[in-house]
Amino acid sequence: MSMNRNKVELHGHLGNDPEIKITESGRKLARLSVATNESFLNSKGEKITDTQWHTVVAWGKYADFSQGLKKGSEVQVEGKLQYGQYTDKDGIKRNTSEILVSSLSTPDKPSPLSP
């Protein structure tokens, strides 16, 4: 019997500096915008690069770790995909998707051991 898993792995670059917040309960939260690129040749033989943007959420030690990162930093992210929904100020329901970090590192800095 196979076990289903919700696992995401990304290798990309930050699109902006991490957004760090402290919750009312005192927990540290970081939001990261990570870009991943995929290149291919179109029918004319031209190289096309497709960029996808991912919202990454880091808590605790991973939020602390992300404070040293800047726009353009190369990152490796492991986590799980989670979906949410909210109603905006105009009463329209919006869907969200985020990657909740279980491991965050850079080429020269290993990941903290636990969140």
Secondary structure, DSSP 4 states (H G I P E B T S, - for coil): -PPP---EEEEEEESS--EEEE-TTS-EEEEEEEEEEEEEE-TTS-EEEEEEEEEEEEEHHHHHHHTT--TT-EEEEEEEEEEEEEE-TTS-EEEEEEEEEEEEEBTTBPPPS--
